[in-house]
Every structure is written in structure tokens, then in C-alpha cells.
Amino acid sequence: MKLKKGDLVKIVSGKDKGREAKIEKVLSKIEKVLVVGVNQYKRHLKSRAQGQPSEIVTITKPLASTNVALICPHCKLQTRIGFSLSKNDKIRVCRKCDKKI
């Protein structure tokens, strides 16, 4: 997967389309990312123990990685990610400005 934790992304589709936020966690096995403050849902929890009240909690669900696009830190544009091979490293590169991400 080309996305990493801490990358600034823009939501391309879904109910939060157009919002920008940072990636909190990458779930590479299922090709999803957890983005801070995006794709949040309310969940009602029953009281478990005696005397503990029931409550409504906010859950952040992961988004498919195809529904987000990286924002380049240099040119500040929505871009795709390319790779550049050096002697020992594989470096991520912005496809619009050709600078290292």
C-alpha cells in the first residue's frame, strides 16, 4: 500500500467527500485506512454491570484506501504516488511536482 500513517489525505468519495485529514492507522491486509475525524458513526451501548448507565459512543470506521487521495506536502495538490529507486531505497515521489514525499 502506498499510503502511510501521518499522511495528509483528501476524501474523494463518500459522506465526507472533500474533507482533509491525517491518516491515524493503515490496515494493509484489508486495504483500508483510519482517518482522524472522518467516517464517524454513533453506536448505542447497553448497560453491562448493575449501576452502569447505557451510553451513545462515537466510532470511527475505516475507509477504503481507494476513497482517499494523498495531498503532496510540497505542492499542496491532490496527487498520486510514484516510486523512485535509488541504490538501496525505494522512495515515494509526488507525480505532479516530482519531489520526495
N, CA, C and O atoms as CSV, one atom per row, in Angstrom:
chain,resi,resn,atom,element,x,y,z
A,1,MET,N,N,0.842,-1.174,0.000
A,1,MET,CA,C,0.000,0.000,0.000
A,1,MET,C,C,0.894,1.246,0.000
A,1,MET,O,O,1.925,1.278,0.672
A,2,LYS,N,N,0.501,2.240,-0.737
A,2,LYS,CA,C,1.331,3.427,-0.901
A,2,LYS,C,C,1.122,4.481,0.178
A,2,LYS,O,O,1.955,5.375,0.333
A,3,LEU,N,N,0.042,4.395,0.913
A,3,LEU,CA,C,-0.243,5.360,1.971
A,3,LEU,C,C,0.405,4.935,3.278
A,3,LEU,O,O,0.566,3.745,3.547
A,4,LYS,N,N,0.780,5.933,4.098
A,4,LYS,CA,C,1.416,5.657,5.382
A,4,LYS,C,C,0.758,6.488,6.478
A,4,LYS,O,O,0.061,7.467,6.208
A,5,LYS,N,N,0.995,6.075,7.715
A,5,LYS,CA,C,0.479,6.794,8.874
A,5,LYS,C,C,1.051,8.209,8.893
A,5,LYS,O,O,2.250,8.400,8.693
A,6,GLY,N,N,0.193,9.200,9.134
A,6,GLY,CA,C,0.635,10.590,9.196
A,6,GLY,C,C,0.490,11.348,7.893
A,6,GLY,O,O,0.677,12.565,7.876
A,7,ASP,N,N,0.162,10.670,6.796
A,7,ASP,CA,C,-0.039,11.349,5.513
A,7,ASP,C,C,-1.314,12.184,5.557
A,7,ASP,O,O,-2.315,11.772,6.142
A,8,LEU,N,N,-1.270,13.354,4.936
A,8,LEU,CA,C,-2.452,14.202,4.798
A,8,LEU,C,C,-3.196,13.750,3.550
A,8,LEU,O,O,-2.622,13.705,2.462
A,9,VAL,N,N,-4.480,13.413,3.707
A,9,VAL,CA,C,-5.267,12.913,2.585
A,9,VAL,C,C,-6.552,13.712,2.428
A,9,VAL,O,O,-7.015,14.372,3.358
A,10,LYS,N,N,-7.115,13.634,1.229
A,10,LYS,CA,C,-8.400,14.250,0.926
A,10,LYS,C,C,-9.374,13.126,0.606
A,10,LYS,O,O,-9.034,12.197,-0.126
A,11,ILE,N,N,-10.584,13.207,1.151
A,11,ILE,CA,C,-11.598,12.186,0.917
A,11,ILE,C,C,-12.208,12.433,-0.466
A,11,ILE,O,O,-12.709,13.522,-0.745
A,12,VAL,N,N,-12.162,11.417,-1.323
A,12,VAL,CA,C,-12.589,11.547,-2.714
A,12,VAL,C,C,-14.058,11.175,-2.893
A,12,VAL,O,O,-14.743,11.755,-3.736
A,13,SER,N,N,-14.553,10.209,-2.105
A,13,SER,CA,C,-15.949,9.814,-2.231
A,13,SER,C,C,-16.508,9.410,-0.872
A,13,SER,O,O,-15.759,9.107,0.057
A,14,GLY,N,N,-17.827,9.411,-0.772
A,14,GLY,CA,C,-18.484,9.044,0.474
A,14,GLY,C,C,-19.143,10.244,1.124
A,14,GLY,O,O,-19.212,11.320,0.530
A,15,LYS,N,N,-19.630,10.060,2.346
A,15,LYS,CA,C,-20.374,11.124,3.017
A,15,LYS,C,C,-19.493,12.285,3.458
A,15,LYS,O,O,-20.001,13.382,3.692
A,16,ASP,N,N,-18.184,12.070,3.578
A,16,ASP,CA,C,-17.246,13.121,3.988
A,16,ASP,C,C,-16.419,13.647,2.814
A,16,ASP,O,O,-15.312,14.145,3.017
A,17,LYS,N,N,-16.932,13.545,1.609
A,17,LYS,CA,C,-16.216,13.946,0.402
A,17,LYS,C,C,-15.739,15.395,0.495
A,17,LYS,O,O,-16.508,16.285,0.855
A,18,GLY,N,N,-14.461,15.626,0.168
A,18,GLY,CA,C,-13.897,16.967,0.168
A,18,GLY,C,C,-13.139,17.329,1.437
A,18,GLY,O,O,-12.400,18.313,1.439
A,19,ARG,N,N,-13.298,16.568,2.513
A,19,ARG,CA,C,-12.609,16.873,3.766
A,19,ARG,C,C,-11.164,16.410,3.712
A,19,ARG,O,O,-10.829,15.448,3.021
A,20,GLU,N,N,-10.312,17.111,4.452
A,20,GLU,CA,C,-8.899,16.770,4.533
A,20,GLU,C,C,-8.555,16.411,5.967
A,20,GLU,O,O,-8.992,17.082,6.902
A,21,ALA,N,N,-7.769,15.347,6.143
A,21,ALA,CA,C,-7.371,14.909,7.481
A,21,ALA,C,C,-6.144,14.007,7.371
A,21,ALA,O,O,-5.742,13.609,6.278
A,22,LYS,N,N,-5.561,13.695,8.527
A,22,LYS,CA,C,-4.377,12.834,8.567
A,22,LYS,C,C,-4.780,11.388,8.813
A,22,LYS,O,O,-5.796,11.105,9.448
A,23,ILE,N,N,-3.962,10.484,8.298
A,23,ILE,CA,C,-4.178,9.056,8.500
A,23,ILE,C,C,-3.686,8.684,9.893
A,23,ILE,O,O,-2.555,8.989,10.269
A,24,GLU,N,N,-4.553,8.020,10.651
A,24,GLU,CA,C,-4.217,7.596,12.006
A,24,GLU,C,C,-3.641,6.184,12.020
A,24,GLU,O,O,-2.737,5.885,12.801
A,25,LYS,N,N,-4.167,5.318,11.156
A,25,LYS,CA,C,-3.735,3.927,11.132
A,25,LYS,C,C,-3.962,3.361,9.737
A,25,LYS,O,O,-4.946,3.702,9.080
A,26,VAL,N,N,-3.050,2.490,9.278
A,26,VAL,CA,C,-3.174,1.837,7.985
A,26,VAL,C,C,-3.415,0.354,8.220
A,26,VAL,O,O,-2.631,-0.312,8.896
A,27,LEU,N,N,-4.503,-0.159,7.657
A,27,LEU,CA,C,-4.838,-1.575,7.758
A,27,LEU,C,C,-4.548,-2.209,6.394
A,27,LEU,O,O,-5.441,-2.320,5.554
A,28,SER,N,N,-3.303,-2.620,6.182
A,28,SER,CA,C,-2.859,-3.043,4.861
A,28,SER,C,C,-3.455,-4.373,4.404
A,28,SER,O,O,-3.623,-4.580,3.202
A,29,LYS,N,N,-3.777,-5.272,5.322
A,29,LYS,CA,C,-4.322,-6.574,4.920
A,29,LYS,C,C,-5.706,-6.455,4.306
A,29,LYS,O,O,-6.058,-7.230,3.416
A,30,ILE,N,N,-6.493,-5.497,4.767
A,30,ILE,CA,C,-7.836,-5.317,4.211
A,30,ILE,C,C,-7.931,-4.063,3.338
A,30,ILE,O,O,-9.025,-3.677,2.927
A,31,GLU,N,N,-6.791,-3.428,3.054
A,31,GLU,CA,C,-6.714,-2.260,2.159
A,31,GLU,C,C,-7.601,-1.106,2.625
A,31,GLU,O,O,-8.332,-0.514,1.830
A,32,LYS,N,N,-7.531,-0.787,3.936
A,32,LYS,CA,C,-8.316,0.318,4.476
A,32,LYS,C,C,-7.434,1.213,5.335
A,32,LYS,O,O,-6.381,0.796,5.816
A,33,VAL,N,N,-7.890,2.462,5.519
A,33,VAL,CA,C,-7.171,3.415,6.358
A,33,VAL,C,C,-8.140,4.038,7.359
A,33,VAL,O,O,-9.322,4.225,7.068
A,34,LEU,N,N,-7.622,4.352,8.532
A,34,LEU,CA,C,-8.405,5.007,9.576
A,34,LEU,C,C,-7.977,6.470,9.589
A,34,LEU,O,O,-6.818,6.781,9.864
A,35,VAL,N,N,-8.915,7.367,9.290
A,35,VAL,CA,C,-8.626,8.795,9.165
A,35,VAL,C,C,-9.263,9.525,10.350
A,35,VAL,O,O,-10.414,9.264,10.701
A,36,VAL,N,N,-8.509,10.438,10.961
A,36,VAL,CA,C,-8.955,11.158,12.153
A,36,VAL,C,C,-10.171,12.026,11.852
A,36,VAL,O,O,-10.125,12.862,10.949
A,37,GLY,N,N,-11.265,11.838,12.601
A,37,GLY,CA,C,-12.445,12.690,12.494
A,37,GLY,C,C,-13.292,12.508,11.257
A,37,GLY,O,O,-14.145,13.347,10.970
A,38,VAL,N,N,-13.080,11.427,10.511
A,38,VAL,CA,C,-13.819,11.194,9.274
A,38,VAL,C,C,-14.492,9.825,9.361
A,38,VAL,O,O,-13.945,8.902,9.964
A,39,ASN,N,N,-15.680,9.690,8.759
A,39,ASN,CA,C,-16.432,8.441,8.718
A,39,ASN,C,C,-16.813,7.987,10.125
A,39,ASN,O,O,-16.601,6.833,10.497
A,40,GLN,N,N,-17.378,8.915,10.901
A,40,GLN,CA,C,-17.757,8.621,12.276
A,40,GLN,C,C,-19.236,8.241,12.353
A,40,GLN,O,O,-20.078,8.807,11.656
A,41,TYR,N,N,-19.528,7.270,13.216
A,41,TYR,CA,C,-20.884,6.795,13.419
A,41,TYR,C,C,-21.182,6.719,14.909
A,41,TYR,O,O,-20.275,6.549,15.725
A,42,LYS,N,N,-22.466,6.847,15.261
A,42,LYS,CA,C,-22.909,6.733,16.646
A,42,LYS,C,C,-23.298,5.288,16.918
A,42,LYS,O,O,-23.888,4.627,16.063
A,43,ARG,N,N,-22.969,4.798,18.104
A,43,ARG,CA,C,-23.316,3.432,18.498
A,43,ARG,C,C,-23.906,3.463,19.901
A,43,ARG,O,O,-23.346,4.095,20.797
A,44,HIS,N,N,-25.016,2.795,20.092
A,44,HIS,CA,C,-25.670,2.735,21.386
A,44,HIS,C,C,-25.174,1.501,22.132
A,44,HIS,O,O,-25.228,0.394,21.596
A,45,LEU,N,N,-24.693,1.676,23.358
A,45,LEU,CA,C,-24.219,0.570,24.180
A,45,LEU,C,C,-25.165,0.348,25.344
A,45,LEU,O,O,-25.575,1.295,26.015
A,46,LYS,N,N,-25.508,-0.907,25.576
A,46,LYS,CA,C,-26.350,-1.254,26.717
A,46,LYS,C,C,-25.538,-1.176,27.996
A,46,LYS,O,O,-24.308,-1.210,27.967
A,47,SER,N,N,-26.235,-1.071,29.117
A,47,SER,CA,C,-25.532,-1.107,30.396
A,47,SER,C,C,-25.135,-2.556,30.672
A,47,SER,O,O,-25.966,-3.456,30.545
A,48,ARG,N,N,-23.908,-2.788,31.038
A,48,ARG,CA,C,-23.400,-4.145,31.262
A,48,ARG,C,C,-23.510,-4.536,32.731
A,48,ARG,O,O,-24.086,-5.571,33.067
A,49,ALA,N,N,-22.958,-3.710,33.590
A,49,ALA,CA,C,-22.973,-4.014,35.022
A,49,ALA,C,C,-24.116,-3.236,35.678
A,49,ALA,O,O,-24.620,-2.253,35.136
A,50,GLN,N,N,-24.493,-3.700,36.829
A,50,GLN,CA,C,-25.562,-3.043,37.556
A,50,GLN,C,C,-25.086,-1.664,38.024
A,50,GLN,O,O,-24.028,-1.549,38.643
A,51,GLY,N,N,-25.839,-0.658,37.740
A,51,GLY,CA,C,-25.473,0.698,38.125
A,51,GLY,C,C,-24.716,1.455,37.039
A,51,GLY,O,O,-24.532,2.667,37.151
A,52,GLN,N,N,-24.273,0.761,35.989
A,52,GLN,CA,C,-23.581,1.436,34.881
A,52,GLN,C,C,-24.629,1.857,33.853
A,52,GLN,O,O,-25.386,1.013,33.373
A,53,PRO,N,N,-24.688,3.138,33.505
A,53,PRO,CA,C,-25.713,3.589,32.560
A,53,PRO,C,C,-25.368,3.199,31.119
A,53,PRO,O,O,-24.206,2.982,30.775
A,54,SER,N,N,-26.401,3.118,30.300
A,54,SER,CA,C,-26.155,2.906,28.876
A,54,SER,C,C,-25.681,4.229,28.289
A,54,SER,O,O,-25.908,5.290,28.869
A,55,GLU,N,N,-25.022,4.162,27.138
A,55,GLU,CA,C,-24.477,5.387,26.564
A,55,GLU,C,C,-24.416,5.311,25.045
A,55,GLU,O,O,-24.555,4.242,24.450
A,56,ILE,N,N,-24.206,6.459,24.442
A,56,ILE,CA,C,-24.018,6.559,22.999
A,56,ILE,C,C,-22.574,6.952,22.765
A,56,ILE,O,O,-22.123,7.987,23.256
A,57,VAL,N,N,-21.838,6.129,22.013
A,57,VAL,CA,C,-20.425,6.410,21.746
A,57,VAL,C,C,-20.234,6.678,20.260
A,57,VAL,O,O,-21.005,6.199,19.428
A,58,THR,N,N,-19.202,7.446,19.935
A,58,THR,CA,C,-18.862,7.750,18.554
A,58,THR,C,C,-17.721,6.836,18.126
A,58,THR,O,O,-16.685,6.769,18.788
A,59,ILE,N,N,-17.920,6.132,17.008
A,59,ILE,CA,C,-16.928,5.189,16.489
A,59,ILE,C,C,-16.440,5.696,15.141
A,59,ILE,O,O,-17.239,6.112,14.302
A,60,THR,N,N,-15.123,5.660,14.934
A,60,THR,CA,C,-14.548,5.997,13.632
A,60,THR,C,C,-14.298,4.702,12.882
A,60,THR,O,O,-13.528,3.853,13.331
A,61,LYS,N,N,-14.952,4.553,11.738
A,61,LYS,CA,C,-14.797,3.337,10.940
A,61,LYS,C,C,-13.754,3.570,9.851
A,61,LYS,O,O,-13.600,4.696,9.377
A,62,PRO,N,N,-13.035,2.521,9.449
A,62,PRO,CA,C,-12.020,2.685,8.409
A,62,PRO,C,C,-12.626,2.914,7.028
A,62,PRO,O,O,-13.725,2.449,6.728
A,63,LEU,N,N,-11.885,3.639,6.198
A,63,LEU,CA,C,-12.278,3.918,4.816
A,63,LEU,C,C,-11.454,3.049,3.874
A,63,LEU,O,O,-10.323,2.682,4.194
A,64,ALA,N,N,-12.007,2.727,2.735
A,64,ALA,CA,C,-11.242,2.023,1.718
A,64,ALA,C,C,-10.143,2.954,1.210
A,64,ALA,O,O,-10.365,4.155,1.051
A,65,SER,N,N,-8.972,2.404,0.960
A,65,SER,CA,C,-7.841,3.240,0.536
A,65,SER,C,C,-8.072,3.875,-0.831
A,65,SER,O,O,-7.414,4.857,-1.174
A,66,THR,N,N,-9.001,3.324,-1.616
A,66,THR,CA,C,-9.312,3.907,-2.923
A,66,THR,C,C,-10.162,5.158,-2.812
A,66,THR,O,O,-10.297,5.906,-3.780
A,67,ASN,N,N,-10.741,5.393,-1.635
A,67,ASN,CA,C,-11.601,6.566,-1.440
A,67,ASN,C,C,-10.851,7.775,-0.895
A,67,ASN,O,O,-11.471,8.796,-0.598
A,68,VAL,N,N,-9.543,7.682,-0.759
A,68,VAL,CA,C,-8.740,8.808,-0.302
A,68,VAL,C,C,-7.616,9.076,-1.303
A,68,VAL,O,O,-7.144,8.163,-1.981
A,69,ALA,N,N,-7.196,10.333,-1.385
A,69,ALA,CA,C,-6.092,10.719,-2.265
A,69,ALA,C,C,-5.086,11.526,-1.451
A,69,ALA,O,O,-5.473,12.371,-0.643
A,70,LEU,N,N,-3.820,11.274,-1.659
A,70,LEU,CA,C,-2.755,11.955,-0.929
A,70,LEU,C,C,-2.659,13.416,-1.351
A,70,LEU,O,O,-2.844,13.748,-2.521
A,71,ILE,N,N,-2.367,14.285,-0.383
A,71,ILE,CA,C,-2.090,15.687,-0.670
A,71,ILE,C,C,-0.592,15.877,-0.492
A,71,ILE,O,O,-0.055,15.628,0.587
A,72,CYS,N,N,0.081,16.314,-1.545
A,72,CYS,CA,C,1.534,16.483,-1.525
A,72,CYS,C,C,1.917,17.597,-0.541
A,72,CYS,O,O,1.335,18.681,-0.589
A,73,PRO,N,N,2.883,17.347,0.348
A,73,PRO,CA,C,3.294,18.374,1.305
A,73,PRO,C,C,4.035,19.554,0.662
A,73,PRO,O,O,4.157,20.614,1.275
A,74,HIS,N,N,4.528,19.377,-0.565
A,74,HIS,CA,C,5.284,20.446,-1.240
A,74,HIS,C,C,4.386,21.331,-2.106
A,74,HIS,O,O,4.389,22.554,-1.961
A,75,CYS,N,N,3.620,20.713,-3.005
A,75,CYS,CA,C,2.804,21.499,-3.934
A,75,CYS,C,C,1.361,21.682,-3.455
A,75,CYS,O,O,0.597,22.418,-4.080
A,76,LYS,N,N,0.976,21.023,-2.355
A,76,LYS,CA,C,-0.353,21.140,-1.745
A,76,LYS,C,C,-1.487,20.755,-2.691
A,76,LYS,O,O,-2.595,21.278,-2.573
A,77,LEU,N,N,-1.220,19.850,-3.624
A,77,LEU,CA,C,-2.229,19.393,-4.569
A,77,LEU,C,C,-2.548,17.920,-4.334
A,77,LEU,O,O,-1.718,17.160,-3.835
A,78,GLN,N,N,-3.763,17.538,-4.702
A,78,GLN,CA,C,-4.156,16.136,-4.639
A,78,GLN,C,C,-3.385,15.399,-5.723
A,78,GLN,O,O,-3.412,15.803,-6.886
A,79,THR,N,N,-2.699,14.322,-5.354
A,79,THR,CA,C,-1.812,13.668,-6.306
A,79,THR,C,C,-1.794,12.161,-6.125
A,79,THR,O,O,-2.281,11.626,-5.129
A,80,ARG,N,N,-1.223,11.497,-7.109
A,80,ARG,CA,C,-0.958,10.070,-6.991
A,80,ARG,C,C,0.478,9.892,-6.518
A,80,ARG,O,O,1.263,10.840,-6.527
A,81,ILE,N,N,0.815,8.684,-6.109
A,81,ILE,CA,C,2.145,8.418,-5.574
A,81,ILE,C,C,2.911,7.545,-6.549
A,81,ILE,O,O,2.403,6.531,-7.027
A,82,GLY,N,N,4.147,7.951,-6.840
A,82,GLY,CA,C,5.037,7.146,-7.651
A,82,GLY,C,C,6.214,6.706,-6.811
A,82,GLY,O,O,6.363,7.133,-5.666
A,83,PHE,N,N,7.040,5.864,-7.368
A,83,PHE,CA,C,8.224,5.401,-6.656
A,83,PHE,C,C,9.465,5.682,-7.476
A,83,PHE,O,O,9.454,5.612,-8.705
A,84,SER,N,N,10.539,6.003,-6.765
A,84,SER,CA,C,11.838,6.205,-7.383
A,84,SER,C,C,12.822,5.273,-6.700
A,84,SER,O,O,12.895,5.229,-5.472
A,85,LEU,N,N,13.562,4.542,-7.480
A,85,LEU,CA,C,14.521,3.593,-6.923
A,85,LEU,C,C,15.907,4.210,-6.878
A,85,LEU,O,O,16.421,4.685,-7.891
A,86,SER,N,N,16.506,4.199,-5.698
A,86,SER,CA,C,17.897,4.613,-5.571
A,86,SER,C,C,18.710,3.345,-5.325
A,86,SER,O,O,18.207,2.240,-5.525
A,87,LYS,N,N,19.948,3.495,-4.900
A,87,LYS,CA,C,20.807,2.317,-4.727
A,87,LYS,C,C,20.229,1.317,-3.730
A,87,LYS,O,O,20.180,0.118,-4.008
A,88,ASN,N,N,19.798,1.801,-2.583
A,88,ASN,CA,C,19.306,0.895,-1.543
A,88,ASN,C,C,17.852,1.130,-1.160
A,88,ASN,O,O,17.258,0.302,-0.469
A,89,ASP,N,N,17.265,2.246,-1.597
A,89,ASP,CA,C,15.946,2.627,-1.120
A,89,ASP,C,C,14.918,2.699,-2.242
A,89,ASP,O,O,15.247,2.839,-3.420
A,90,LYS,N,N,13.668,2.599,-1.826
A,90,LYS,CA,C,12.528,2.820,-2.698
A,90,LYS,C,C,11.811,4.029,-2.118
A,90,LYS,O,O,11.223,3.931,-1.042
A,91,ILE,N,N,11.846,5.173,-2.808
A,91,ILE,CA,C,11.374,6.443,-2.277
A,91,ILE,C,C,10.038,6.805,-2.920
A,91,ILE,O,O,9.860,6.666,-4.130
A,92,ARG,N,N,9.090,7.277,-2.082
A,92,ARG,CA,C,7.808,7.749,-2.609
A,92,ARG,C,C,7.985,9.138,-3.216
A,92,ARG,O,O,8.674,9.990,-2.656
A,93,VAL,N,N,7.353,9.353,-4.371
A,93,VAL,CA,C,7.515,10.602,-5.118
A,93,VAL,C,C,6.145,11.117,-5.552
A,93,VAL,O,O,5.277,10.339,-5.948
A,94,CYS,N,N,5.959,12.435,-5.474
A,94,CYS,CA,C,4.738,13.082,-5.965
A,94,CYS,C,C,4.748,13.044,-7.491
A,94,CYS,O,O,5.765,13.350,-8.113
A,95,ARG,N,N,3.622,12.669,-8.093
A,95,ARG,CA,C,3.545,12.578,-9.552
A,95,ARG,C,C,3.392,13.941,-10.218
A,95,ARG,O,O,3.621,14.064,-11.422
A,96,LYS,N,N,3.006,14.976,-9.452
A,96,LYS,CA,C,2.808,16.300,-10.051
A,96,LYS,C,C,4.061,17.159,-10.004
A,96,LYS,O,O,4.408,17.811,-10.989
A,97,CYS,N,N,4.748,17.161,-8.850
A,97,CYS,CA,C,5.935,18.035,-8.731
A,97,CYS,C,C,7.248,17.249,-8.698
A,97,CYS,O,O,8.317,17.855,-8.639
A,98,ASP,N,N,7.193,15.938,-8.733
A,98,ASP,CA,C,8.364,15.047,-8.733
A,98,ASP,C,C,9.297,15.248,-7.548
A,98,ASP,O,O,10.502,15.028,-7.667
A,99,LYS,N,N,8.754,15.662,-6.404
A,99,LYS,CA,C,9.560,15.795,-5.192
A,99,LYS,C,C,9.301,14.633,-4.257
A,99,LYS,O,O,8.250,13.995,-4.311
A,100,LYS,N,N,10.273,14.368,-3.399
A,100,LYS,CA,C,10.185,13.264,-2.444
A,100,LYS,C,C,9.105,13.565,-1.390
A,100,LYS,O,O,9.008,14.683,-0.883
A,101,ILE,N,N,8.303,12.548,-1.076
A,101,ILE,CA,C,7.248,12.710,-0.080
A,101,ILE,C,C,7.783,12.229,1.256
A,101,ILE,O,O,7.068,12.268,2.258
